[in-house]
Amino acid sequence: MDLVMLSRIQFASTTIFHYFFVPVSIGLALLVAIMETMYVVKGDEKYKRMTKFWGKLFLINFAVGVVTGIIQEFQFGMNWSDYSRFVGDVFGPALAVEALLAFFLESTFIGLWIFGWDRLSKKLHLACIWIVSIGTMMSGFWILVANSFMQQPVGFEVVNGRAEMNDFGALLSNGQLWVEYPHTILAAFGTGAFLVAGISAYKILKQQDGEFFKKSFHIAIIVALISSILVAVYGHQQAQYLMHTQPMKMAASEALWDRSEDPAPWTLFASIDPEKKENGMEIKIPYLLSYLTYSKFSGDVKGMNELQAEYEQKYGPGDYIPPVRTTFWSFRIMVLAGCIMIVLAMYGLYLSARNKLSHKNKWFNRFMVAAISMPFIGNTAGWIMTEIGRQPWTVFGYMKTEDSISPNVTANEVLFSLIAFTAIYSVLAYILVRLFLKVIKKGPAIIDKVEDKTSDPFDREVHHGV
C-alpha cells in the first residue's frame, strides 16, 4: 500500500479507537452528575452509592481516553505535516482552547470531585461533577469547531499558500457546526446511557443488587430514549444541510449516480458497482428521499455523475466521487443502530416505569447487554460516513488528502508506527476491559470496601490510581 493509504488507515484506526472513549466520558459524566443531584436533593444514600459506583467507570474510561487522544493529535505533525501547515492558524486555536480551557477544566474538577467527598459541602461537591460534565461537552464543542471547518471552511483567507483565520466568529457560527454538534453530543449521551442500562440489565439478569441496578437502569433508560430520539431529529437536519453544502457526500450515501426522478425514492438496499457507475438490484421506498431532503414529497436530487462534472469545472480535473460502497453502507448501519436504540429504549422505559423489569425478562435483558454495542457501532459508522464521504478532500474545496501528508515520511515508517500504535491500543483496551469487569463483577460492594479501607491492592488501584 502507498503512503497516502497507510496514513489514512493509521489515522482512521487511532481515531476510531479514541472515539470509543470520548462519548462514554461525556455520557457517563452527565449520568453521574444526575445521580449525585438526586442524592443532594433527596438526601438518599443509595444515590450516593450509585454516583460513586458509576463514577468509578467514568474515571477509568476518562484516564484511558486521555492517552488515546494524545496519540491521535500527535499524528497531525507526524503524518500530516502539509495539512498542519495549511490549516494550523485556523485549526490550532480551536485545539488550544479545547486543551487549555475545556480539558484543564475537566481535569481540575475531576480531582476536586475524587478527593472532595469528605472535604467539600454537598452542593459544592455536586457543582464539581457538573463542571466536569460541562467540560466534557465543551471539549467536544471545540473539537467539532475544527472538524466543521474541514467540512465547510469559513472565517479564513489563503495567504502564501496557507489558511489564515480572519474571523473567529465565523468559525463559531459555522452552520455545519450547529447541525453537527447537537447530533454528536446527543449520541454521546446515548452511549453512556446504554452502557449504564446494559450493565444494569446484566446485573438484574444475574439477580445481583437488583434494586440498585433497577434505579440505575431507570435513570439511564430515560436519558437513552430522549437522546436517541433527538439524535434522529438532528441527524435529519444535518442530512438536509449537507444536501446543500456537500451534495456529493449525500449522493454517495444514496448510491445515486444520476439525477433522481421527482419525487425521489430512498434506496434501502443496492448492489453497487463503482467501476461501471451503476447499481444492480435495488430496493427503494417511494417519495422518501424527497421528504428527507426537502421536507416535502416532491423534488429531485442531483446524482454523482452530474456533480462530478460540476466539480471538474469548479476545482479542475480529478475524481471527486468518494468510496461509494463505504459511504452508502456506513450511513445505513448508523441509521439501523439508531432505530434499534430507540425501540429498545422505549420498551425499557415501559418496563421500568411499570415496575415490570426483573430477571424474568431474560430476552430483553440479554438484548440490552448486546445493545451496549449499538451506540459504538452507530458512532463509528457515522464518523466513517462523515469523513470517507468527504474524500478526496481533507479541507473541502481547498486541500486534497493526497496533498496533506508529510513529504519526508516513508510508507515503511508509517507502517511501523501503525503496528506500534495498534499494539499500544491493544494493551490499553485490555487494561480498560479488565478494570471495567473488575468493578462490574463486584458491583456496589466495591464502594463499601473502599470506604471501609478493607479492599485489596487492586481495588485501591481502581479507586486511587486514575
N, C-alpha and C positions, 0 to 999 in steps of 0.2 A: 504494500500500500504506500501511496505517496505521502509527502509531508503534510499536505493540507488535510487529507482524510484522517491521518493519525492524530493530528492536533484536534480535529473536530471530535474524534472518538474520545480522546482524553478529556476534553472539556465537557462533553456530554456525560461521561461516566462519573466524573467528580461532581458535576452539578446535580445530577440525579441523586447521587448518594447523599450529598449535602442537603438536598431538599426533602429527604426523608425526615430530617430532624427539625427543620425550620417550622413547618406547620404544627408539629407536635408541641414545640415550645410555645408557640403563640396560642394554640388551643388549650393546652394544659394550664398555662398561666391564667387565662380567663376563668377556667373552671375552678381552679384553686382559689382565685380571688372571690368568686361567687360563694364557694363553700365557707370561706372564712367570714364573708359578710353575713351569712346566715348564722354563724357562730356568734358573732358580735351582736347581731340584732336579737337573736332568740336566747342567747346565753346557754345553749345546749351543747354539752361536751362532745356529743357524738359528731357534731360538725367540725369541732376542733380536730378530732381524730381523723376524720375524712380529709381535712385540709393537710394534715401532716403526712398522711399516707400517700395521697396523690401528689403532694409536693415533693416527695422523695423521687418519684418517677420523673417529675418535671426537672429536678436538679440534675439527675443523671443524664437525661436527654440533652439538657442545655450544655452541660460540660463537653459531651462528645460532639455536639453540633458546632461548638466554637472551633474545635480543632479542624473539622472538615471545611469550615468556611475560610479559615486562614489559607489552607492549601488551594482552595478554589481561586481566591483573589491573587495568590502568588502566580498563577498561570498567566494573568494578563501581561505581566512583564516577561515571563519566561517564553511562552509560545506565541504570544500575540502582541509583540512589541510595536509593529507598524500600526496596528489598531490602537494601541495605547497612546502612541504619539499623535494619532489623528484626533482622538476624542478626549485626550487627557484633560484639557481645560474645561470640558463640559462634564465628563464622567467623574473626574476627580473630586470636585466639590461635593457632589451628592454622596459619594462613598465616604468622604471625610466627615461630613455631617452625621452620616449613619454611625460611624465609628466613635466620633468624639462626643456626640450628644446621646443618641439612642442607645448604643451598646454600653457606653460607660454608665448611663443611667440605669440600665438593667443590672449591670454587674455590681454597682454600688448598693442598690437597694435589695438585690438578692442577698448580699452579705448581711445587711441590716435585718432582713427577714429571717435568715437562718439563725442568727445568734441573738435576735431580739425578743424571742418568745417570753422570757422571764425578765427582760430589762426594759421593754417599752410598754406603754399602755396599750390596751386592746385596739383602740381606734388608730393610734399611731402605727402599730404593727400592721393593721389592716391596710393603712394607706401605703405602706411599703410594697405589699404584693400588688396593689392596684397600679402603683407606679411602674413596677416590673412589667405588668401586663400591658400597660400603655407603651412602655419602652419597646416591647417586642413588636407591637403594631407599628411604632414609629420606624423601627429598623426595616420592617417590610416596606413601609412607605418610601423611604429614601432609596432602597434598592430598586423599587419599581419606578422611581423618578428616572433613574439611569436606564433601566430597561425600556421604558416608554420612549426615551429619546432614540434608542436604537430602532424602535418600531415606527415612530413618527418624529423625525428630527425637527426641533423648533428652538428658538431663542439663541441662535448662533449665526456666525458668518465664517466662511472659509478664508483664512489669511495665510499666505505662503504654504498652502497645501495642508493646513491644519484647521480643525474646527475650533473657533474661539467663541466662548459664551458672551453674548451681549445683552441678554435679557433673562435674568434668573426667574423673574415672574412668569415668563412664558413656559419655562420648564415645569413650574408648579401648576400651571393652568392647562397643561397639555391634555387635550381631550382623550388621548389614549390612556393616560394615567388614571383618569377618573372613570373609565369603564374597566380598566384592568385591576386597579387596587381593590375595589369592593369585592369583585369576583374572587380574587386571590385570598384576601383576608378572611372572607366568609368560609372559603374552602378550608382554611387553616382551623377555624373554629370547629368545623365539622370533623376534621381529622382528629383533633383532641377529644371531641365528644364521642366519636365512635370507638376510640381507643379505650376510654373510660367505660363506655357502655359494654363493649365486648369483653373486657376483663371482668366487669361486674357480672355479666351473664355467665361467664365461665365459673366464677365462684358460687353463683346461685345454683348452677347445674350440679356442682360438687357438694352443695349444701354446707358451705363454709362461710361463716359470718353473714348469714342471709340478710338480716335486717340492715346491716351496714352497707352491703352492696346493693340492696334494693333501693335505698335512698340515693346512693351514688348513681345508680342507673337512672333513676327518675330525673335527677338534675341534668345528667349528660344527655338523655334522650330528648329533653325539651330543647336544649341547645342544638342537638343534632338535627332535629326536624326544622327548626327555624332557619338555621344556617343552610341546610340543604335546599330548601325551597328558594331562599334568597340567592343562593349560588346560581340556580337555574334562571332566575329573573335577570340578574346582572350578566350572566353568560349570554342570554338572548340580546341584551343591549349591546354587549361587546361585539357580537357577531354582526349586528346591524351597522355598527360603527365601522367595522373592518371592511364591510362591503364597499365603503366609500374611500377608505384610506389605503387598504391593501386588498383590492379585489382579486388579485392573482391568488393570494393565500386562500381566500374563501372559495374561489372557483376550484382550486385543487382539493379543498376539503370536501367538495361535492363531486369530484371527478368529472367536472363539466368542461368538455373540450370545446364545444361550440355554443353559441348563444342559445339559451333555453327558449322553449315555447312560452307563450303567455296565456294563462298563468303557468308558472314554473313548478314542476313537481320536485319533491325532495327524494333523493336517492337513498334508500335504506341499505341496499346491497348492490355491489357492482364488481364484475370481473374486469380488472383494469389492465390494459396493455399500453404501457408508456411508449414503447417503440413505435407502434402503429398510431398512437394518439387516438385510441378509441376504447370503448368499453364493450365487453361481451354481454353476458347475461346481466340484467339489471332488474331490481325490484324498486318501484317508485311509488311514492304517496302523492297523489294529485294535489295541486294548489299549495302544498305546504311550504315549499321554498319561497314562493312569492310572499306568503304571510310572514315567514321568518325574516325576510329581507325588508319588506315594506310595511308590515303590519296590516296588510290587506290582501285579499285573494285575487290579485292581479299584478301584472308587471313581469318583465323578463329579466334575465341575469346574463351578463357577459360571460363567455367561455374563455378558456385558457388560450386558444389559438388566436382569438381576436385581441386579447390582452397582450400576447406575445408580440404581435405586430405593432401595437401601440407603444410598448416598452422599447422596442427596437428603434422606433422613431424618436423617442424621448431620450433614451440612455445610450443608444448606439448598438452595434451588432452584439449578439450574445444569446445565451439560453437563459430565459428568465422564468421558466417553469420549474417549480420546486419538485422534490420527490413526491409524486402524486399518491402512490400507494400508502406511504408512511403518513402523509398529511390526512388522507381520507380515513384510514382506519384508526389513527390515534384520536381523531375527532369523535368517531363513533364509540370507541372504547370509553372515552371521557363521559359522553352522554349516557351510555349504558350504566356506568358506575354511579353516576349521579341519580339516575332513576331508581336503581336498587336501594341506594341510601334513603331516598325519600319514602319509598314503600316500607322498608324495614323500620324507619323512624316513626312513621305514622302508626304502624301496628304495635311497635314497642311502647309508644306513649299510651295507646289504648289499653294495653295490658297493665301498664304501671299505674295509670290513673284509676283503673277499676280494681286495683289490688289483686290482679289475677296472675301476676308474674311470680313463678316459682320454679322449682326444679322439675316439675311435671311438664313444663313447656320445653321438652327436650329438643325438638327440632328447631324451634325459634332460638333458643339459647345457643345451639350449635351454629345456626346461621349468623347470629350476632358475633360470635367469636370469629367466624370466617370473614364477616363484614368489616373487621378491623382493617383488612387489606383494601377495601373499596376506596377510601379516600386517597390512599397512597397510589393506587392504580389510576384513579381519576386525575390526581395532581400531576403524576408523571406523564400520562398521555396528553394532558392539556398543555404542559410545557413543551413536549415534543412537537405537538401541532403548532404551537406558537413560534418556536424557533426554527424548526425544519421548514414550515410553511413560508418563512421569510427568505429562504435561500433564493438566489445566490448572495444575498446581502447580509452584512453584519450591521451596517448603518443604512437603513433603507433609502435607496436612491443616491447614496453618496459613496459608499465603500463596500466592495465585494469581499466575501470571505477569503478568496484566493489572494487578495491584496493585503490581508490583515495579519498574516503570520509573521513570525520572526525570521528575518533573512539569513541569520547566521546559525540557526539551529537545524541539525540534520534529522532525517527520519529515524535513524538509529537512536539518537539521543531522546527523541520523543517516545519511541517505543520503550526504551529503558525506563524512563520516568513513568510511563503508563503502567508498566509492570510493577514498579516500586510503589506507586500510589495505590494500585489495586491491592497489593499486599498489606500496606498500612491500613487501608479501609477495611480489609477483611479482619484484621486484628481488632480494630475499633468496633466493628459490628459484633464480633464475638464477645468483647467486653460488655458492650451495651446489652446484648441479649442475656448474658449471664447475670448481670446486675438486675435487669428487669425481672427475670424469672425468680431470682432470689427473693426480691421484695414481694412479688405477686404470690409466691408459694407461701410465704409466712403471713401475708395479709396484714391487717391492722395490728396483729400481735407484735410485729416488729417495732411499732411505735412505742408500745408499752415497755418492751425490753430496753430500748434505747433510753427511755426516760428513767427506768429503774437502774440503768447502768449495769445490766446483767447480760448484755449481748456479747457475742463472741467478737474477735477482732474484725472479722469480715463485716459484721453488722455495723461496727463503728466506722469502718472504712466507707460504707454506703452513706452513713449519716454525716460524717465529717469530711471525708476525702474530697468530695466535689466542692 
